[in-house]
């Protein structure tokens, strides 16, 4: 038996999948941050949300990436559930563009000439640093089209429509009416879940139909199964996210399942309607089967557009349905230790994953300042129960900072294994260092709290003097100003030299103030204004604030060069 055709078949499918990935990565590298900005701002109502989802998915050729980004926005509270559902609806329309690319790419006999010319152009662009991302996009598109044309040519060469065993197999599976439709729908869903690429299964379906092996009804049943199978990825990614994020991912599945149910209720009539649009008679034995790829692409588009037109008026009921499927945890707050922007899986490209990690790092910086601002309250807490409760909260935050450092660092390590530009590799290194310094800020906050507790446990009668309290508050205010400026710099997209200078001036002021207080502390102890041990607690707090300022300036110095690309 000659296994070469089967190897060519498997290789062409793999080439198609890899081409789609490279093409999507190239597009996302060129416009990743802008697409995120569009997603975050152009969702004021259900219709702009749909247009936004369709635009982004058409641009990056990945409904999964759009859905995962949407889930992260919901998790962070930047999108409501209904806004997210509208974006996901649009993503389902945008993803139909992939099928039309396959139709156009696999229909020309001269496509291989175009492919090899495109590869030459792509290589020239890749070796030109300025056009590297464009080159990756062209290369991905060329590989996708090469995979399609090879798949189509190989399938025709195998003459599957004349193979008795193949014909008998598909004939036996297609002779049970609606049961056969359900069987092929199930197969389509399982295959898409297995290979995590609806594009690959769509290409195989087009090939089987256009070569006459599979009739159009069974082919469309496979396409419907692919629509359900492709929703699994976003639901897996959302498992570790907030309740609202999991609901957004579930809405994607509910949307497609609803579409499958209503189309199945009128399945033969709906398929005949789509066939009539492209002038194909599914009941004619002499009908041109070469246009069945067009029929499948047309069905895919009609299915999603009609589904959106039906459900766009029922966003709130749909939100209620997914809320019933995934109930909230009562009045219990979401665990503050959860990462808001990144979860267990990466986005479809490392470049977009870096953007997610950057958002998480910004949130980490804000949590550090929130933790620090508990310190003045703890310093003046009188009641023992209230003191213990606040100290426990600070202790909890310290554990959160430790876990956050590990989880962000692990995520960045995974991202670094992907295909990255030189600038992105440097940016990941900077972010890894920043995460470590932010965790050290959390340690300093905890050390301040422990010093206050030790001072409190030593004696209930002894306390800092009024002057000591004044100096401590001045130092805490300086440290808080440093943290505020740090957060501004870390979040800033256009950093000015004056911003760095401002932080450095605060750091100099902190250092000078500590030196001044250290000298004054020795004089005050000698003058018997307070005892030596109280002076130790006092200087421990001052010195810890100075250390915190050092960690802050480290974060800022790391951020500075990174912003100057």
C-alpha positions in Angstrom: 0.0 0.0 0.0 1.3 3.5 -1.0 1.3 5.7 2.2 2.7 8.7 0.4 -0.7 10.3 -0.3 -1.7 10.0 3.3 1.6 11.6 4.4 1.1 14.4 2.0 -2.5 14.8 3.3 -1.3 15.1 6.9 1.6 17.4 5.9 -0.6 19.8 4.0 -3.0 20.0 6.9 -0.1 20.7 9.3 1.2 23.3 6.8 -2.2 25.0 6.7 -2.4 25.1 10.5 1.1 26.5 10.9 0.5 29.1 8.1 -2.6 30.3 9.8 -0.7 30.6 13.1 2.2 32.6 11.5 -0.2 34.8 9.6 -2.2 35.6 12.8 1.0 36.3 14.7 2.3 38.7 12.1 -0.9 40.6 12.1 -1.1 40.8 15.9 2.5 41.9 16.1 1.8 44.8 13.7 -1.3 46.0 15.5 -1.7 44.2 18.8 -1.8 47.1 21.1 -4.1 49.1 18.8 -6.5 46.2 18.6 -6.6 46.0 22.4 -7.3 49.7 22.6 -10.1 49.3 20.0 -11.6 46.5 22.1 -11.5 48.5 25.3 -13.1 51.7 23.9 -15.4 50.8 20.9 -18.0 48.8 22.9 -20.4 51.6 23.9 -23.4 49.6 22.7 -24.3 46.2 21.3 -23.8 47.2 17.7 -20.4 48.8 18.1 -19.4 45.8 20.2 -20.4 43.5 17.3 -18.5 45.6 14.8 -15.5 45.7 17.1 -15.4 41.9 17.6 -15.9 41.3 13.8 -13.2 43.8 12.9 -10.6 42.5 15.3 -11.2 38.9 14.5 -11.0 39.6 10.7 -7.8 41.5 11.3 -6.0 38.9 13.4 -7.7 35.8 11.9 -8.3 34.3 15.4 -11.7 34.3 17.1 -10.0 32.5 20.0 -7.6 35.4 20.6 -10.5 37.9 20.5 -12.5 35.9 22.9 -9.6 35.4 25.3 -8.9 39.1 25.2 -12.5 39.8 25.9 -12.6 37.4 28.8 -9.5 39.2 30.4 -11.3 42.6 30.0 -14.4 41.2 31.7 -12.2 39.7 34.5 -10.6 43.1 35.1 -14.0 44.9 35.1 -13.3 46.9 31.9 -16.2 45.3 30.1 -19.6 44.3 31.3 -20.9 40.9 30.6 -23.4 42.2 28.0 -20.7 44.2 26.2 -18.5 41.1 26.1 -21.3 39.0 24.6 -21.7 41.6 21.8 -18.0 41.4 21.1 -18.1 37.6 21.0 -21.0 37.8 18.6 -18.9 39.9 16.3 -16.0 37.6 16.6 -18.2 34.8 15.3 -18.9 36.8 12.2 -15.2 37.8 11.8 -14.0 34.3 11.9 -16.0 33.4 8.7 -13.4 35.4 6.8 -11.0 32.5 7.2 -13.3 30.2 5.1 -13.4 32.8 2.3 -9.6 33.0 2.3 -9.6 29.3 1.8 -12.1 29.5 -1.0 -10.2 32.1 -2.8 -6.8 30.5 -2.1 -7.7 27.0 -3.1 -9.7 27.7 -6.3 -7.0 29.0 -8.6 -4.9 26.7 -10.7 -2.1 29.3 -10.6 -2.1 29.7 -6.9 1.2 27.9 -6.5 3.0 30.6 -8.6 1.5 33.3 -6.3 2.5 31.3 -3.3 6.2 31.0 -4.3 6.4 34.7 -5.3 4.9 35.6 -1.9 7.5 33.4 -0.1 10.3 35.3 -1.9 8.7 38.7 -0.8 8.2 37.4 2.7 11.8 36.3 3.1 13.0 39.7 1.9 10.7 41.5 4.4 11.8 39.2 7.3 15.5 40.0 6.7 14.5 43.7 6.7 14.1 44.7 10.4 11.5 47.4 9.5 9.2 45.0 7.7 9.8 41.8 9.7 6.2 41.6 11.0 4.7 42.2 7.5 7.1 39.5 6.2 5.8 37.0 8.8 2.2 37.8 7.8 2.9 37.3 4.1 4.9 34.1 4.9 2.0 32.7 7.0 -0.5 33.5 4.2 1.7 31.8 1.6 2.1 28.7 3.8 -1.6 28.6 4.4 -2.4 28.8 0.7 0.3 26.3 -0.1 -1.2 23.9 2.4 -4.6 24.4 0.8 -3.5 23.9 -2.8 -1.4 20.8 -1.8 -4.4 19.4 0.1 -6.8 20.0 -2.8 -4.4 18.6 -5.4 -3.5 15.5 -3.3 -7.2 14.8 -2.6 -8.0 14.9 -6.3 -5.1 12.7 -7.1 -6.3 10.1 -4.6 -9.6 9.8 -6.4 -11.5 9.2 -3.2 -14.8 9.5 -5.0 -13.9 6.4 -6.9 -12.7 4.4 -3.9 -15.4 1.8 -3.1 -14.4 1.5 0.6 -14.5 5.2 1.2 -17.8 5.6 -0.6 -19.3 2.7 1.4 -18.0 4.2 4.7 -19.4 7.6 4.1 -22.6 6.2 2.5 -23.3 4.1 5.5 -22.8 7.0 7.9 -25.0 9.4 5.8 -28.1 7.2 5.4 -29.8 7.8 8.7 -31.4 11.2 8.2 -31.2 13.6 11.2 -29.2 10.9 13.1 -26.4 11.2 10.5 -26.5 15.0 10.8 -26.0 14.7 14.6 -23.2 12.2 14.1 -21.3 14.5 11.8 -21.9 17.4 14.1 -20.4 15.5 16.9 -17.5 14.4 14.8 -16.8 18.0 13.8 -16.9 19.2 17.4 -14.5 16.4 18.6 -12.1 17.0 15.8 -12.0 20.7 16.4 -11.4 20.2 20.1 -8.6 17.8 19.4 -6.6 19.9 16.9 -7.7 23.3 18.3 -8.0 24.6 14.8 -11.4 25.1 13.2 -9.6 26.3 10.1 -7.9 22.9 9.6 -11.2 21.0 10.0 -12.9 23.5 7.6 -10.2 22.9 5.0 -10.6 19.1 5.3 -14.4 19.4 5.0 -14.1 21.6 1.9 -11.8 19.0 0.3 -14.0 16.1 1.1 -17.1 17.9 -0.3 -15.4 19.3 -3.4 -14.0 15.9 -4.4 -17.5 14.3 -4.1 -16.7 12.1 -1.1 -19.1 13.9 1.2 -22.5 15.4 0.3 -23.1 19.0 1.2 -25.6 18.2 4.1 -23.0 16.1 6.0 -20.3 18.7 5.2 -22.4 21.5 6.7 -23.1 19.3 9.8 -19.4 19.1 10.3 -19.1 22.9 10.0 -21.8 23.3 12.7 -19.8 20.9 14.9 -16.7 23.0 14.3 -18.6 26.1 15.6 -19.2 24.4 18.9 -15.8 22.8 19.2 -14.0 26.1 18.8 -15.6 27.5 21.9 -13.9 25.0 24.2 -10.5 26.9 24.2 -11.9 30.1 25.7 -13.8 28.2 28.3 -10.6 26.4 29.3 -8.7 29.6 29.6 -11.5 31.2 31.7 -11.5 28.4 34.3 -9.0 30.2 36.5 -10.6 33.7 35.9 -13.4 35.5 37.7 -17.1 34.5 37.7 -17.9 37.2 35.1 -15.1 36.1 32.8 -16.3 32.5 32.9 -19.7 33.7 32.1 -18.4 35.6 29.1 -16.6 32.4 27.8 -19.8 30.4 28.4 -21.8 32.9 26.4 -19.6 32.0 23.4 -20.7 28.4 23.7 -24.3 29.2 24.4 -24.4 31.5 21.3 -23.2 28.7 19.0 -25.2 25.9 20.6 -28.4 28.1 20.2 -27.5 28.6 16.6 -27.0 24.9 16.0 -30.4 24.1 17.6 -32.5 26.5 15.5 -30.7 25.7 12.3 -31.2 21.9 13.0 -34.9 22.5 13.3 -35.0 23.6 9.7 -31.8 22.0 8.5 -32.6 20.8 5.0 -34.5 24.0 4.1 -31.7 26.2 5.4 -29.1 24.3 3.5 -31.2 24.5 0.3 -31.6 28.2 0.8 -27.8 28.7 1.1 -27.3 26.5 -2.0 -29.8 28.6 -4.0 -27.9 31.8 -3.1 -24.7 30.4 -4.8 -26.7 28.7 -7.6 -26.0 25.1 -6.6 -28.6 22.3 -6.8 -27.7 19.8 -4.1 -30.2 17.3 -5.6 -28.8 17.3 -9.1 -26.4 14.5 -9.9 -24.6 16.7 -12.5 -24.2 19.7 -10.3 -20.6 21.1 -10.2 -19.1 19.9 -7.0 -16.1 22.2 -7.3 -18.2 25.1 -5.9 -19.1 23.2 -2.7 -16.3 25.1 -1.0 -18.2 28.3 -1.8 -21.4 26.8 -0.4 -19.6 25.8 2.9 -18.2 29.3 3.3 -21.5 30.9 2.5 -23.3 28.7 5.0 -20.7 29.5 7.7 -21.3 33.2 7.1 -25.1 32.9 6.9 -25.2 30.8 10.1 -23.3 33.3 12.2 -24.9 36.4 10.7 -28.4 35.1 11.2 -27.6 33.9 14.7 -26.3 37.4 15.5 -29.4 39.1 14.0 -31.6 36.9 16.2 -29.7 37.1 19.5 -28.6 40.8 19.3 -32.0 41.8 20.7 -31.7 39.4 23.6 -28.3 40.2 25.2 -29.8 40.7 28.7 -31.7 37.4 28.7 -28.6 35.7 27.3 -26.6 37.2 30.1 -29.2 35.9 32.6 -29.0 32.4 31.1 -25.2 32.2 31.5 -25.5 33.6 35.0 -27.8 30.7 35.8 -25.3 28.2 34.3 -22.4 29.8 36.3 -23.9 31.2 39.5 -22.0 33.7 41.6 -20.5 32.9 45.0 -23.1 34.9 46.9 -21.8 38.1 48.6 -18.3 36.7 48.9 -15.8 38.9 47.2 -13.5 37.6 44.4 -10.3 36.4 45.8 -7.8 39.3 45.7 -5.0 36.9 45.0 -6.4 36.0 41.5 -4.7 37.4 38.5 -7.1 39.7 36.7 -5.6 39.8 33.2 -3.7 36.5 32.7 -4.8 33.0 33.4 -3.6 29.5 32.8 -3.3 29.8 29.0 -1.5 32.1 26.6 -3.1 34.1 23.9 -2.5 33.0 20.3 0.7 35.1 20.1 3.4 36.0 22.6 3.2 39.7 21.6 -0.4 39.9 22.9 0.5 37.9 25.9 3.1 40.5 26.8 0.4 43.2 26.8 -1.7 41.1 29.2 1.3 40.6 31.5 2.0 44.3 31.4 -1.6 45.1 32.6 -1.2 42.5 35.4 2.1 44.1 36.4 0.4 47.6 36.6 -2.3 46.1 38.8 0.5 44.5 41.0 2.0 47.9 41.5 -1.4 49.4 42.6 -1.9 46.5 45.1 1.5 47.3 46.6 0.5 50.9 47.2 -2.8 49.8 48.6 -0.9 47.5 51.0 1.4 50.3 52.0 -1.5 52.6 52.8 -2.6 50.2 55.6 0.5 51.1 57.6 -0.6 54.6 58.9 -3.9 53.1 60.1 -2.1 50.3 61.8 0.3 52.7 63.5 -2.6 54.5 65.3 -4.9 51.5 65.8 -5.9 51.4 69.5 -8.2 48.4 69.9 -6.5 45.0 70.0 -9.1 43.2 67.8 -9.0 45.9 65.1 -5.2 45.9 65.2 -5.0 42.1 64.8 -7.6 42.2 62.0 -5.7 44.8 60.0 -2.3 43.2 60.6 -3.8 39.9 59.3 -4.9 41.7 56.2 -1.4 43.1 55.6 -0.1 39.6 56.2 -2.5 38.3 53.6 -1.4 40.9 51.1 2.2 39.9 51.7 1.3 36.3 50.7 -0.6 37.7 47.7 2.5 39.6 46.5 4.6 36.5 46.9 2.2 34.4 44.8 1.7 37.2 42.3 5.4 37.4 41.7 5.7 33.7 41.0 2.6 33.5 38.8 3.6 36.5 36.7 7.1 35.3 36.4 6.0 31.8 35.3 3.7 33.4 32.8 6.5 35.5 31.4 8.7 32.4 31.1 6.1 30.7 29.0 5.7 33.8 26.9 9.5 34.0 26.3 9.3 30.5 24.8 7.3 31.9 21.9 8.4 33.7 18.8 9.4 37.2 19.9 11.1 40.3 18.5 14.4 41.4 20.0 12.6 44.3 21.7 10.0 42.0 23.2 12.7 39.7 24.6 14.3 42.7 26.3 10.9 43.9 27.6 10.2 40.5 29.2 13.6 40.7 31.0 12.6 44.2 32.3 9.3 42.9 33.5 10.8 40.0 35.3 13.1 42.4 37.2 10.2 44.7 37.9 8.0 41.9 39.3 10.9 41.0 41.7 11.3 44.6 42.9 7.5 44.9 43.4 7.5 41.8 45.6 10.3 43.4 47.7 8.0 46.5 48.2 5.4 44.1 49.6 8.1 42.7 51.9 8.9 46.2 53.1 5.3 46.9 53.9 5.1 43.7 55.9 8.3 44.5 57.8 6.8 47.9 58.7 3.7 46.2 60.1 5.8 43.7 62.0 7.9 46.6 63.6 4.7 48.3 64.7 3.5 45.0 66.2 6.7 44.4 68.1 6.6 47.9 69.5 3.0 47.4 70.6 3.8 44.0 72.2 6.7 45.4 74.2 4.7 47.7 76.3 1.2 49.2 76.3 2.4 52.3 78.2 5.5 53.3 76.1 4.9 55.0 72.8 6.6 57.1 70.2 6.9 60.8 71.0 4.9 63.4 69.2 8.1 64.4 67.2 8.8 60.7 66.3 5.2 60.3 65.0 5.6 63.5 62.9 8.9 62.3 61.4 7.4 58.8 60.7 4.4 60.4 58.9 6.7 62.6 56.9 8.7 59.6 55.8 5.5 57.6 55.0 4.2 60.5 52.9 7.4 60.6 51.0 7.3 56.9 50.4 3.7 57.1 49.3 4.6 59.9 46.8 7.4 57.7 45.4 4.9 54.8 44.9 2.4 57.1 43.2 5.0 58.4 40.8 6.2 54.8 40.2 2.7 53.7 39.2 2.4 56.6 36.9 5.7 55.8 35.2 5.0 52.0 34.9 1.6 52.8 33.3 2.9 55.5 31.0 3.2 54.8 27.3 5.2 58.0 26.6 7.8 58.6 29.4 9.4 62.0 29.8 12.8 62.7 31.3 11.1 65.0 33.8 9.1 62.0 35.1 12.3 60.1 35.9 13.8 63.2 37.5 10.8 63.7 39.7 11.2 60.1 41.1 14.9 60.6 41.6 14.3 63.8 43.5 11.9 62.0 45.8 14.5 59.3 46.4 17.2 61.8 47.2 14.8 63.5 49.6 14.1 60.2 51.3 17.8 59.3 51.7 18.7 62.7 53.1 15.7 62.7 55.5 16.8 59.3 56.8 20.4 60.5 57.4 19.0 63.5 59.2 16.7 61.4 61.4 19.4 58.9 62.1 21.8 61.5 63.5 18.9 63.2 65.4 17.9 59.8 66.9 21.3 59.4 68.6 21.1 62.9 70.1 17.5 62.3 71.3 18.4 59.0 73.0 21.4 60.7 74.8 19.0 63.5 75.9 16.7 60.9 77.4 13.7 61.9 75.2 13.0 58.2 74.8 14.8 55.0 75.6 17.1 53.1 73.3 14.6 50.3 72.4 12.0 52.8 71.3 14.7 54.5 69.2 15.4 51.1 67.5 11.7 50.7 66.6 11.6 54.2 65.3 14.7 53.9 63.1 13.6 50.5 61.9 10.5 52.1 60.4 12.5 55.0 58.9 15.1 52.6 57.4 12.4 50.3 56.0 10.8 53.3 54.3 14.2 54.2 52.8 14.6 50.6 51.6 11.1 50.7 50.0 12.2 53.9 48.2 15.2 52.0 46.9 12.9 49.3 45.5 10.7 51.9 43.9 13.6 53.6 42.2 14.8 50.2 40.9 11.4 49.7 39.3 11.5 53.2 37.7 15.0 52.7 36.4 14.0 49.4 34.8 11.0 51.1 33.2 13.0 54.1 31.9 15.1 52.4 29.2 12.2 50.1 28.2 10.1 53.1 27.2 12.7 54.5 24.9 12.5 52.0 22.1 
